[in-house]
Every structure is written in structure tokens, then in C-alpha cells.
Amino acid sequence: MKHVAIVGGGIAGMAAAFALQQKALSSSQPVQVTLLESNQRLGGKIVTYQQDGFVLEGGPDSFITQKPWGLTLCREIGIEDELIPCNEAEQAVYLVKGSQLERMPTGFRLVAPTRWGPFLSSRLLSIGGKLRVAADLFLPARREQSDESIASFLRRRFGAEAMEALGGPMMAGIYVADPEKLSLRATFPMFAELEKKHRSVIRGLVRARKAAEGRPKGPPMFMSFRDGMQTLVDRLESRLDCEIRRGVAVRALHRAAQGWSLDLEPGEPLTVDGVILALPPGGAAELLAPHDAELAAGLRAIRCVSSAVLSLGFRAEDVPASRPLDGFGFVAPKRAGRTMLACTWSSTKFPGRAPEGFVLLRAFVGGATNEAVAELPEDEIEKLVREEIAALMGIRAEPVVRQFTRWPRGNPQYDVGHLDRVADLEAQVADLPGIALAGGAYRGIGIPDCIHGARQAAESI
């Protein structure tokens, strides 16, 4: 019987174990799997806290449905009936402009308008800025096929003002990244394709919107679980028929006569036929450096930055009537000079996140453009966040619930040229038989991407 070790018990490692298990069943070829996790809990960045009726997410609060692998896994492990959709009636997103929150125009798709009326009446851009956005309709398409940064793409198509005030904060905020470095093709390749196919990005988006109006409506863009994202981890763990070792770190990786040997702490060495490294790139680099120094250097070149999440629960009566929580939350452009990168209005985005008569907010700090904030003491971060919530939303009351989660170097950065570098890494790993990589550092940071990458790693092993 073949034996595979998976190093890392986040969603990628767990999904890889499940994929190996399913593959063994379908092919009638038994596989022994050992899942090794240095912490005492599985799930990685997926962690949910329950407190006084609040559902508090320390990591992702949902997954996107446009990529099918998340929903597919939910069906396979039998938790589809526990899914809940995002609030489609109140999906507004706001941007910080000075001391105000300005609503994004209806029909605005991350980078460009698909409806002119709301866009032209918006106060987010000057008249000149709006005219420059409209120039996208007449500009030629870029002939070069090489990658470029989000900032470069947005300036080229829509102008500097739109990049700084709208598109840059929205697109880079998802990756807690610097838009000047963030790769377009690794993060939002659809916009490069729209330019290539339609010449004008706006024209391509409008055509896509009109085409979608004639098709049956698909699932909501975001899905979560009634009891929080921890449901996915707990149910997946219950479906794993493999050895799980918590609190066990892998200190070294050696070639064996047949396969690989892992030095464990604590524990005796483990010899296996294959290894899936579902680790942050730096951790994978340390284990692979003795076997391929160039590969290890390439893994270390994937930058990871720190961030932190602070959830605050308030009484609904503490929210001023002049600032209703009528959307998913707000994003703060860099030029706004705020501590927060963004704030999700969790109790609006999903039902059941706060008990009746209460609301829940989730603030994000740190990231590539202000990483030092994420490294401040917890009480200092809370003080800064509450000052900004008071200034922007008028909420000055003491929170009834708080939950703080810090992610040191927990956010991989997809810098320009990322996909080419990943392709090189994959080619180098292929020269190490029995080794595969998985995780959010390579071809997508979202939960569906991690699941998909884990399945590919299991297939290659």
C-alpha cells in the first residue's frame, strides 16, 4: 500500500487528504495517508468563534461560488444544506472619502461602470476623473501580452484618479496587497481578457451584464454556513479516514531508498512514498532547500505580509440612524490615510451573525501598504479602529463583544509575473518525484482555489 504524508492541516492539506481518499476508493487502490499539523487545531486560517450569540470569523467569512470547487466539496461531504447565501438585497459597498463614506455606484464592477446614470451622479470622482474613465471606450487595446500591475492596468484604461480612488482599493483590498505590485493576470485575468476581446473594458462588461440578464440566475456570489466557516473544517475532518497527528512539526525531509523520510518533532522519522507540502512557501522552502536550492529560493521569493482582524459587536441602537448598515461594508483607499483597510458589516452580509438587537462589524488592518499596524499590540489596534469607526460611522459606544485574530506573514503576495514564477516552481518540483505543493501561495488565495490546488497535488502524487 502506498503511503502519503501531507504536511500542513489547513484547508489545502485537509482537501488533499480527502482527495487522496476519494481517489483510492474510485480506483480500488488503497492509500495510507498521514496528515501532520504543527498546531493543535486543523483548518489553518479558517477559524470561527461563538460568543453570546455572535458568530465571529477570524479568517475568511465565506467563499466565492463563481469557482465551483468549494460548492463541489460541500456536496461531497454532505453539508450543502448548511450553506447560507449572502444578503443579495443589500450588497452596497462604500469607499472612504475624507471623513465620509461614499456609496459605490450601482452597476460598478470593481474597476468600471456598467450603468452610466449612477456613475455620473456619484461624488467619488471629479468631472475630469469621470471623463477619463469614459475614455476607455475609445482607447486601443494593449498589444503586449506580458503581465502588468493592477495599478498600471487601471491607470492605462481609466486614469490615475480612478485607480487611486476606486479600482485600486477594491481590487488590491481582496489580496491585502499593493496595487503597484499586484499582478493583473494572477488575480483578475478576466479584465485582461475583456480588453483583448472587446478593446474597451467597459464595453466588455456591459455586454457581459446584458448576456447574463438573459440567462437563469446562478447561486449568490458568496456563501457561508449557518454556524460559520468552521463548519467546513469540522465536517471535512469527520470525513477523513486517515491518521491525523496534531502538534507534530516536520523538521527535515530526506530522500529514502523508496520515497522520502520526514524527521518529526516529536516522534520517530516517518518514511513515505510521497509528500504533499501544504505549507506557506517559506516553510516549504526550508524543507526543500537541501534538495534544490533554486526551487527553495523561488519559494522564498513569494512575499507574505501580515494582517489582523478585529470583530466588534454593538447594540443596534448604538448605530446612528444617519449611518444605516445597508451593505457589505467599506474599503479605505490608501490616500484616505486610515488605519483600517476595510470594514465588513458582517450582520448585514450574512444572517445570524449577531443576535436580535445587535450588529457585528469586522475590521481589517495591515497588509502590504501598512503592515506595521498589524504588528501593534492588540489594545492599540482596537483603539485606532474604534476611533475610525466613531469618525466614519458615528458608533462611539463600548462594544459588547470583541474578537482579535492576528495573521503574521499570513497573506501571500501575487506580484507581477507571479504565474510565470509559479510555473517555474511547478516544473522544478516535477524533478523531485513524490513531492507536490498545495496552498494559497500559488494559483489562488480563496477557499475554492485552495481546494482545487489540493486536488491537483493529490492527483500528481
N, C-alpha and C positions, 0 to 999 in steps of 0.2 A: 504494500500500500504506500502510495506517495504521501509525503509529509510536507506541509507548507506552513511556514511561520509568517504571521502578519505582525509587523512592529508598528504599534500605534492604534489606539482604540477609539479614535474619533469616528465620525460618520463614514469617512472613506474606508478606514480599516474594518469597521463593522460590516459595511456593504460589501467589501471584498470577501470577507468570511462567508457571508450569506450567498454571494455569487458562486464561490467555490463549492459550497454545499449543494446549491441547485444544479450546478454543472455535474457534480458527482452523481446525483440522483438521475438526471436525464440521460447520462451516458453509461450508467451502471458500472462506473469505475470509482470505487471508494477512495476518498481523500481524507487524511488526517490533518486537521487544522489546529494550530495553536496561536491564539491571539494574545499578544503581550502588550500591556499598558503600564507605563511607569506610575501613573496616578491610581488612586483607589476607585475612581469612577470612570465609566465609559461615556462617550458622547462628545468629547472634545469641547468645541465652542457651543454646542447645544446644551443649554442648562436652564431649567425653569425652577423658579422658587414660588411656593404657595404661601401667602401670608394674609390672614384676616380677610379672606375672600378675594384678594388680588392675585392675579397671575402675572408674575414678574419674569421677564426673559432677560438672561444675562448675555445671550448671544443672539443669533437670528430669531426673529419673531414669526417667520413664515418662509414659504418657498414659492418660487415663480412657477406657474403652470404652463408657460409657453414652451418650456423644455420638458419633455414627457417623463423623464426618468424618476422624478420624485413621486408623481402620481402612480407610476407603474409599481414602484416598490411598496407604496401604501396598499395597493390592491394585493400584492403578493403576500404580504404579512398580515392582511386582514384588518386593517384599521381605516379603510375608506369611509366607514360610517361615522368615524370620529372627527373627520375633517370639517372645518368651518370656513366659509368664504370671507374675504374682506368685505367691508361695507361699500358696496358699489354706488350707493346713493350719495355718499359724501366723501369723494376722493380728491377733493381740492388739496393742492399743495401751495404753501406760501413761501415767499422769499423775504429775507430781512433787507429792508432798505432804510437806512438811517435808524430811527427809533421805531419804525413801523413794520408791520407785516403786510406785504402786498400779495394779493392772490395771483397765482399764475393764470394766464388767460385760458378759458375753455378751449379745448382743441389743441393745446400746445403739447407737442410730443418730444419732450426732453430738450430738443435743440431748435425746433422750428414750429411756426403756426400752421395749422391745417384749416383754421377758420379765421378770416380776416377781421370781422367785426370786433370780437373780444380782444384780439391782439392790438388793433389800432386804438382801442379805448383804454388799454392798460397804461398804468403810470410807471411801469417798470423800466421803460426805455424812453429816451428823448425822441423827438421827431426825427432827428438825424439818425439815431440808432435804429428806428423802425424802418426808415428808408433803406438803410444799409442792409438790414435783414431781407427786405424785399428784393434787393439786388441779386440774391441767389437765383431768382427766376431767370436772370439773363446772363449770368456768368458761365463761362465754359467749364466743362468737367476737367479735373486734373488728369493729365496724361500719365504721370508717373504711377507705377504700381507699388512702390515701396511704402512701408509703414510710415505713419506720422503721428504726432501727438494729438490728443483731443483739442488742446488749445490751438495748435496750428490749423487743424481742420475747421474749427469754429470761426477763427479769425478770417480764414480764407473765404469761407462761404457766407458768413453772417456779420463779420466785423468785430472789432475789439470790444465794443460796449456790450454786445450780446454775449460774447464769450465770458466776460468778467461778471456780468450781472445775472445771466440766465443759464446758458448751456453748460459752462464750466462747472459751476457749483452743483448742478443737478447730476451731471454725468460722473464727475470726479467724486461726488459725495458717496455714491454707491460703493466705491472702492477705497474710501478714505485716502485719496491719492492727490497728487499734484497734477493738475491738468496739463502743465507744461511738459510733463514726463510720461503721462499715461498713454499707453498705446491704443490707437483707434481700432486697429484690426484685431487686437486681443480682447477688447471689451465691447465695442459696439460696431462690429463689422457690417451690420445692416446699413449703416449710414454711408459707408464707403461704397457699398453695392448700389444704394439708391442713386448716388452721384454718378456712378459708372453707367447705370442703366437708363436713368431719366435726365441726366445732365444737371437738373435742378433737384436738390434735396426736397424742397417744399413741394414741387410738383409730384415727386415720387410718393411723398407722404399723403398728399391729398388723394392721389389715385388709389393708394392702399386703403385709405379710410373709406372711400366710396365703394371699393370692391368688397370690403368687409361688411358694409351695410346690406349687401345682398345675400350674405351667407348666414347659415344658422349661427346663433350666438354660442361661443365656446365657454369654457369654465371661467370664473373670475380670475384676474391676473395673479392674485396672491391667495394662498391657502395656508391655514394653520390648523391647530387641533383645539378642541374644547378645553382641555386641561393643559395646553401649552405644548411647545415643541418637544419637551421631554418625553411625550407620548411616543414619538418616533423611536427614540433611543431605547426606551423601556420595552416596547413591543418587539423591536428588532432583536434586542438581547434575548428575549424569551424564545425567539425562533431560531437562535443559533445553537446548533448541535455540535459544539466544538469545545476544546479546552480553552478557558479564559483565565489568564494569570494577571491579576491586578498587583500594582506595587512592584513590578519587576521591570528593571531597566536593562537595555541591551548595551553593553559597554564596548564590544568589538565584534567584528564579523570576519571570519576566516574561511578560506577555501578548504573544503574537505575532500576526501577521496571521491566521494559521490555527493555533490551538493555543497552545502555551507554549514559552518558551525558558528553558533552565536554564544558569546560569553555573557552570562546573565548575572545580575546582581539584584536580589540574592538568588542563588540557585546554581545548579550544575550546568555546564555547557549543554547546548541543545543542537543536535545535528539534524538537518532537514534537507529536503530536495530542492526547495525553492523558498524565496523570501520576498514578501511584498513590504516595501518601506512606505508606510502611510504616515510619514513624519513631516514636520516642517523641513524646508530644503536644507537648512543648516544642520539639522540632526542627521539627515540622510548623508550629507557631505562628510560628516565625521566618520561614519561607518564605512563609506566607500573610498575615502582618501587613500588607504593603503593599496587599493586595487586599481585605481585610476585617478591620478592627481588632477588631470584635466577635467574629468567629469565632476570631481569634488569642487574644483574652482568654479565651474559653471553653475553648480547648485548654490554655492555661497554668493554668487553674483545676483541671485534673486533677492532683492532687498525686502525686508519685513519691518514694518513700523508698528508702534504701539498705539493703542486706543483704550478708552474706558467708556463704560455705560453706566448711567445713573438713572434709576427709575424712582419717581416720586409720585405718591398718591395724595390727592387732596379731596376735601369735601367739594361737591359740585357747587355749593353755594359760595365757595371761595373764588370761583371763576367769574370775573365781571361779565355782565350781560353784553357789554360792548365788544367782548372778545370771545364769541362762541367757538367751541372746538368742532368746527364744521368741516373737517377734512382730516387728512393723514398727518399733517404737521407742517413744519417749515424747515428750510435749508438756509444757512447763512453763508453768503459769498465771502471770500477772503477779504475783499475790500470793506466789508461791514465791520471788520475789526472785533469780532465777537469771540468769546471763548468756545462756545458751542459750535460744532459743525452742523448739527441738525437736532431737531426735537420731534419725536413721533408722538402723536396724540393716540396712545395705544387703545384707550377705551372707546375711541371713535372708530379706529381702523378695524378692530375685531370685537365682537360681542363677548361679554363675560370676563373682560379683563379687569374690571373693577366692580365691586358690589353696588347695589342700587344706592343712588345718592352720592356717589364718589366718582372721581375721574383719575386716570393714570397717564402720566407723561413719561417719556423715555428720552433722555438727553445723551448726546454723543460728543466726546471731546478727543483731542489728539489727532492722529493721522499724520500724513506726510507734511502738511503745511503748518502744523502746530503741535508736534509730537511732545514737546516738553510739558505741555499741560497734562497729558495723560500720566506723567510720572510724578505729579504733585501729590502730597498727602490727600487722602480721601476727604477730610473735612475742608481743605482748601478748595478742592474741586467742587464740592457741594455748595460752598459759599459763592463761588463765581457763577455757577449755574443758576442758583436761586436768585442772584442779583439780576441776571439777564432775563429770567422768566418773569420777574417782577417788572422790569423795564419794558419788555416786549408784550407781555400778556396781562400785566396788572395783578398777577397772583402773588400776594405778599404773606399769605397765611403759612403757618408751620405745617409741613407735610405730616400726614398721619401714618405713612409707610414710606420707607426708603430702602433701596437695594443697590449696592455698588458692585460692579464687576470690572476688573482690570485685565487687559489682554496685552501683556508685554511681548513686543515683536510678533504680534498675532495676525498681522494683515499683510499678506504678500503683495508686492507692487508689480503691476504689469507694465513695465517701462517700454518705451518704443523699441520695437524689434523683439519683443518677448516671444512671439510664436516661433520665430526663427531660432532663438536660443533654446526653446523647449524642444524643437525638432532635433537640434544637435544633441541635446541631452538624451533624448529617446534613442537616437542612433548609437550613442556611446553605451547606454545601458544594455542595448541589444547585444553588445560584445561581452557582456557578463551573463552567461547563461544561468537561468534560475533566479534572476533579480528583476524586480519590477518596481516602479514608482507609482504612488497614488496620492491624491490630496488636492487642496485648493490652490497650490502654488503654481499649477501647470496650465491647465486649459479651462479654467472657470472656477470662481470662488463660491458660487452658490451651491446649495444642497443638491439640486439635480445634477449639476456638473460633477460634484464630488462622487455621487453615486455612479454616474456614467464612467468616470475615470477609473473608479474602483473595479467595475465590471470588466473594463478593458485590461486592467492589470491582472485580474484573475484569469482572463482568457489567455493572456500571453504566458502566464505561469503554467 
